[in-house]
Amino acid sequence: MDLFALIVVALVYLLVIGYVGYIAWKRTKSADDYMVAGRETHPYIMALSYGATFISTAAIVGFGGVAANYGMGILWLVFLNIIIGIFIAFVFFGKRTRKMGHNLNALTFPEFLSRRFDSKFIQYFSGAVIFVGMPLYASAVLIGMARFVQTTLQIDYNIALVVMALIVAVYVIFGGIRGVMYTDALQGTIMFFGMLILLITIYWITGGVTAGNQALTNLVNVVPASATANATATGFTGWTSMPALGSPFWWTLISSLILGVGIGVLSQPQLAVRFMTVKSNKELNRAVAIGGLFIFMTTFAAYIVGSLSNVYFFQHTGMTAVQAAGGNLDSVIPTFISAAMPLWFAYVFMIVLLSAAMSTLSAQFHVQGTALGRDIYETISNKKRGSSVNVARIGILIAVIIAVILGFILPGSIVAVGTSIWFGITAAAFLSIYTAAIYWKKATKVGVIAGLVSGTFASFFWLVFQYKKSAEALGICKALTGNAVLITASPWPTIDPIVIGLPVAAIVTIIVCLITKPPSKEHLDKCFNGIK
């Protein structure tokens, strides 16, 4: 009976998603439809598509597991997600991006930057960064979903990984961004109510808001697994307080997990392109409240559940949540759902995670496909838009294959780390040039190219040679120098690449722009037409 119920729920969900994807396919007639949804998207669809793309299994499963390890200090990320990821993104970046994107007839984020500075190099270099770097983020989302299916439903991890990727690939390849955004809106609605139910349930299980939070506070002497050896040295001070300022625990939480994702959201190409899908600023104004409420509910619930799962597991098993999950942060939320919730909720939550994974994966695969088709292939070959759509579809398929392969080989506890690494890469590569594009008329082509390239390579250098989590996994620094990282003294191995790459890009951009010739007045008038 349980298996039958699961099959029915999954089939109904997939049929509805299939129908929505079919409607999108019927309405996709041109390259504009495929890449920017004809620029006529409803604010509700745009806001939920943005939010559902932003919040994935990486947030719910990956960062929920991080919350189980670091405690409620991760709630600062909720604040940044709303203030920076919604309010600043929509009001200060979104409106100018929408209008300038219309002025320049840009269909992708790299094309937007390219046309603003009249540089094909910017377009194919940015496209290459996206196509090469984003598979890590996509695989993190895939892994989050596959881990839940494996833990809760006892289905082989590898099978779950492949089937999930194929389902998403089908409706993205044929429906383009209309298919992505229509299904995102439906999936975002499911995610909102699913996370609301989970938030209410965790506090009910732990005795209420006050009792649950106090019980977590009382576990101050129960040290997380990553700090077991020396709690004082790592900086852990309790599950409801921030780590000691400047400690390795603090640096990892602040630089990698909070700043990396909190700031990096502004430069996410799959999110920025959504600003170009609405026809006026009124739609963006209306979308702020919808997006803010959605982000608050989904992220706040995930981080609270992850933190309070320590109370549940300690009371029932005498272990922390991470210990109960076998040391894998990515398995904390699935293990909690399986252990503490009734089977029917596991089925419901499976749909929530399916929605979270599919909404983000669809956007990731779409932007990787358009990066290859329009930003790299079309820019270099000078082919027309029709052929770029076909190459984009091939690019989506390639992106799916790469994400699945990475899903097979990446280590445990990778979901949140992989997400924060990608957000940091985009911040270092794109945030300076993006900000200059929409706000600084004196920004020059040479200056922003210098910032784009220097930020990208500074970020990748730090990932390969200094950031311990990535440098150890890659092994390049070890092979060349004999050490896992170049600087072993604390806190350098725990400092995220965004802390290095973003300032490098910003400083280089400003300096080179100030000493080189600005663009012509005619070009600037075209770019900033209608922008106050």
N, C-alpha and C positions, 0 to 999 in steps of 0.2 A: 504493500500500500504506500509506504514511504517513497519507494523508488518510482511508483506510478505518479504520485503527486509531484515529485521533482521533475519528471519528464514533462508533465502537463504544464507546470509553471514555466519551465525553460522554453518549451515550444511556443506557448502563447507570447512570451516575451520576444522571442526571435521572429515570430510571424509579424508582430506589431512593428518591430524594427525594420523588417523586410519591406513592409507596406510603406512605411515612411520613406525608406530609401528609394522605393519605386516611384513615389510621388516626386521626390527630388530629381530622379533621373528623367522623368517626363518633362520637368521644367528646366532642364539644363540643355540649352540650345547653342551656346557660344562659349568662347574662352572666358569672357567676362562672367558668365553664369558659373562656369566650372571653377574659377579662381576667386571671385569676389561676390558671388551670388547675385549678380545683376545690380548690386549696390542698393537694394530695396528691402533689406531685412528688417523685420519687426523688432522693436526694442526688447521685448520679452525673449524672443528667440536669440537675439544677439547676446543679451546679458547671461542667459543660462548657457549658451554655447561657450562664451568666454569663461564662465565660472566652471562649467563641467570639464572644459579642456584644461583649465588650471588645476583643478582638484581631481586627482585620479587615485588609483590604488596606491600610487607612490605616497600620497598624502595620508590616505586612510590606513593602509597596511604598513607602508614604510615608515612614515613619520609617527604613526600610532605606536609602532615598535620603538622608535626613538624616544617617545614620551615615556614609555615603560622603563627606559634606561636612564633618562636624564631628568624625569619628573616634570613638574608643571612650569619650569622655566621656559619650556618650549612654547608656552602660551603667548610669549612676546611675538612669536611669528604670526599668530592670529591678528594681532594689532597691525603689524606691517603688511600682512596680506590685504587687509581692508583699506588702510590709509594709503599705502603705496600701490598695491595691486589693483585696487578698484578706484578710489577717489582721485588720486594723482594721475593714475593711468588714463582714466576716462576723461577727466576735466582738463588736465594740463597737457597730456600727450594725445589722447584720443581725438579731440576736436580738431587740433591742428593737423594730425595725421590724416583724418578723414578728408578735410578740405584740400590739403596739399596733394593727397593721393588722387583726388578728383581732378585737380588742376593739371597734374602730370600724367593722368591716365595710367597710373601704376596698378599692376594686378598682383604683385607679390612684394614682400617686405624688402628683399634685396633690390628689386627693380625700383621701389620707392626711393631708396638711398642712392641708387645709381642715377636716376633721372634728376634728383635734387642737385647732385654735384656733377652731372654730365660726365659720368665715368663708367664705361663698360667693365673696367677692372673691378670696381666696387661690387658690381652685380655678380660676376662669376666667382670672385673671391668669397663673397658673403654666402653665395649658394654652396660653395665647396665646404665652408665651415659648417653649414647646416647639414649637408648631406653626409659629411664625415663624422661630425660630433653627435648629432641627435640620436643615432641608433642606440647609444648607451642609455639615454633617457627612455626611449621606447622599450628597450629590453627590461628596464627597471619596472615599468608599468606592467608589462607582460608577466614578469616574475611575481609581482604582487598578487595578481589574479590567480596565477597557476598555483602558488603556495596555498591560497585559501581553498581552492578546489581539492588540492592534494590532502590537506589537513582535515577539512570538514567532511568531504564527500568520499574520501578514500579512492580518488581517481589518480592514475599515474600522472606525475608532474609533467613529463615530456609530452604526453598526449594532450593534456590541458593546454600546454603552451602552444602547440601547433594548431589545435582547433580554434583557439581564441584568435590567433593571428589571421587565420584564413577567413573567419567570419567578418572581421573588420575590413580586411583587404577587399572583399567583394563589393561592399556598398560604397567604399571610398573610391575605388577604381572607376565605377560607373556613375556615381552620383556627384563627384566633385565636392566642392565646399557646400553646396546646397544639401547634399546627402549628409555631410558632416554636421552642419548646423541644425538641420531639422531633427536628426536623431539625438544630437546633443541636448536640445531643449527637452525632449521626452526623458532622456536619461538623467538630466539634471533634476527634473521634478521628482523622479524616483529616488535619487540620491538624497534630496532634501528631507523627505519624509522618513526614509530609512534611517538616516543619521539622527533625526529627532527621536525616533523610537528607541534607538540604541542609547542615546544620552539619558533619556528618562529611566531606562532599564538599569543602567550601571549605578545610578544613584539609589534606585529602589533596592538593588541587591546589597549595596554597602550601607544601607540604613538612612539615606537622605543626604542632602547637600552638606550640612554641617558635620554630621557623623562620618560620612565618607571622607571628606577632606581632613578631618581631625585624625582619623585612623591612618591616613597616608602620612600625615605629619609625624605621628607617633612611630613610624618605621624609620626614623632618622638614623638609627644604629644598624639598620639592615642595608648594607652597601651594595650598589649595583655591580653586576659581574665585571664590567670594564674597570672598576676601581677597587676590586677585591684586594689586590696586592698591597696597595698603599693609599688609603682613602685621603689622607692628609695631603700627600704629594699631588694627587690628581685633582683635588679641589672640591670633591663632593661634600656638600653641607646639609643635604636633606632633600626629600622628594618634593617639598613645597617651597623651596627657596632656591635662589640662584647659586651656582658654584662660586668658589672663591675667585675674586677678581684677578685675572691674569694667569690663572692656573691652566694646565692642559685641558681639563674638563671644561673650563669656561671658554677657552679659545675654540674648542671643537663646537660647542653649543652655539656660540655667538657668531664666529666667522663662517663656519661651514653651513650650519643648519638654519640659523636665523637670518644673517645678512645675505648669505648666498642666494637663498630662495626669496627672501623679502625684498631685496633690491633687484635681483636678476629677473624678476617677473616683468619689469618694464621693457626689457629687451628681448622678450620671447617672440620670435617671428610668427609663430602660429597664433599668438594672441594679438599682436599688433595688426595683422592683416584683417582682423575682425572689425576694426575701426573703419576700414574702407568698404564695409558691406552695408552700411546704413546711409540713408540719403540726406540727413540733416543732423545738426547738433541736438535738436529736440529729442531724437531717439537715444542719443548718448546720455542726456540728462535723465531721461526716464529709466535708463538701464542702470544708473548708479545705485539706486535704492534696491532694485531687484538683485543685482550682483553682490552688493554688500551684505544683504541678508543671507544669500546663498553661501557666500564664502564663510561668514561667521558660523553658521550652523554646521557646515560640513567639517571645517578645520577644528573648531572648538570642541565638537563632539568627539572627533578622532583623538585629539590630544588628551582630553579628559579621560576617555575610556582607556587609552594606553597607560596613563599614569595610575588610575585607580585599579587597573587590573592587578597591580602589585598587592593591593589590599585583599582582593579576592583570593589570589593564589597563596599568599602568605597565611591567610586564615584557614585554607583548606589543605595546603600541602606543605607549609613551612618554607616555601621557596619564593624567590622573586618571580615576576612574570617572565623575565628573560631566561632564568634558570628552568622554569617550567616548560618553556618553548625550545629547550635544548641548546640554548645559547645563540639562536638565530633570531635577530630582531624582526626579521620579515615574517616569522611564524607566530609572533605574540598575539596579534589580533585574531588570526584564524584559530589559534589554540584556545583563546578565551571564549570565542563564540562556540566552539565545539564543546568546551567543558561547562560553561555557565548558562548557556541559552538552550531553550527547547529546540527540537529538530526543525519544527516549522519555521522558526526564526532564521535558522541557518539557511533554509531555502530562500527566504525573503532577502536575507543579507547577501546571498549569492547574486541575486538580481541587482542589488545595490552596487556590489563590486563589479559585476558585469557592466553596469551602466557607467561606473567611474572609469573602468579600464577602456571600454569601447569609445567613450567620448574623447578621452585624451589620445588614445592610439590613432583614432581616425584623423585627428588634427595633425598628429606627428607624421603619419604616413603621407597625408596630403601635402604638407609643407615640404617634406623631403622629396616627394615626386615633382612638385612644381620647381623646387630648387634645381633638380637635375634637368627637367624638361625646358623650363622657361629661362631660368637664371644662368645655367651653364650651357646647355646644348644650343638653345636659340640665340643666346648672346654671342657665342663663339662662331656659330655656323651661319648667322643671319637668316635663319629660316623663319617662316611665318607662324602665326599663332596656332593654326590648325595642327601642324606637325608637333608643336611643343606640347599640346594636350596629349597626343599619343605617346610621346617620350615621357611625359609626366606619369602616365599610367604604368609604363615600364619601370620608371623610377620608384613608384609606390611598391611594385612587386619586389624589386631589389631590396628596398628598405625593410619590407616584411621579412625577407629571407635573412638579412643581416641581424635583425632584432631577435629572430628565433635562434640563430646560431649563438649569439651572445647569451641568450637565456639558458642555453645548455652549459656554457662554460664559465659564466661569472660565479664568484663565490657567494656564500651566505651573507646576510646582513648588508646587501648591496643596494636595496631599493632606495632608501633615503640618501645614501652616499652618491649613487649614480645620478639621482635627481639634482642634488646640490652641486655636483661637479658640472653638469650641463648648464645649470642656471648661472654658475660662476663664469663659465666660458663665454656665454652670450653677453653677460654684463661687461666683461673685459673687451670683447670684440666689438659689440654693437652700441652699448649705451652712450658712449661719448659721441660717436658719429650721429646717432639718432637724435640726441638732445641738440647737437649743433645744427642738424638739418632743419629742425622745426623752430628753433629759437634764435640762432646766431647768423645774421645775414653776412657777417664778415668771414664766416668759415670758408676755407678754400678747399679745392679738390685735393691739392697736394697735402694739406694739413690733415684732413680727415682720413686720407689713405694711410698716412704715416701713423695716425692713431689707431686705425683699424688693424693694420699689420702688426704694430708693436704690441698692442694689447693682446691680440690673438697669440702671438708667439711667446710673450711673457707668461701668459696663462698656461700654455701647453708646457713650457719649460718648467714651471713650478710643479705642474702635475707629474711630470716625468722624473724630476730630479730632487724635489724637496717635500712635497705633500705626502706624508708617510703612507696613507691608505692607498693612494694610487701608485706611488713610486715602488712600493714593495710588491704590489700586484704585477706591475709591468716588468720589473727586474732590470731595466736598462741601466739605471744608475749603479746598481750593484755590479753589473757586468763590467761597466767602464771604470768605476772608481773603487770597487771593493766594499763600499758602504751602501746601505739601503737608501740613505739620503745624504745630501752634501753637508748640511749643517745638522748635527745631532743634538745640539744644545736646546733645551726647552725655552720657549714654546714653539720654535720654528717648524718642527715637523707637523704640528697640528694647525698651523695657520693656512687657511683656505686660499687657493689661487686668486679669488676675487679681491682679496686684500692687497695683492701685488699687482695683478693685471689691470684692474680698473684705474688706479691712480696713474700707472704708467701710460695707459691710453689717453687719459684726460690731459696729463701734463704735456705729452708729445703733441697731441692735437692742438692745444692752445698755443704752444710755442711756435710750431710750424705755421699755423694759420696767421699768426701775427707778423711773420716775416715773408709771407708769400702774397701774391696778387689775388684779391677777392674776385668773385664772379661778376659778370656784367650786370648792369642795372636791369636790362631787358629780361635776363634770365630770372633774376630775383623777383621782378614784378610778376612774372608768370607763376613762380612757385608760391609766392605769398599773396596772390590775388584773393581778396575776400577774407584774409586773416589779419586781425587787428594787432 
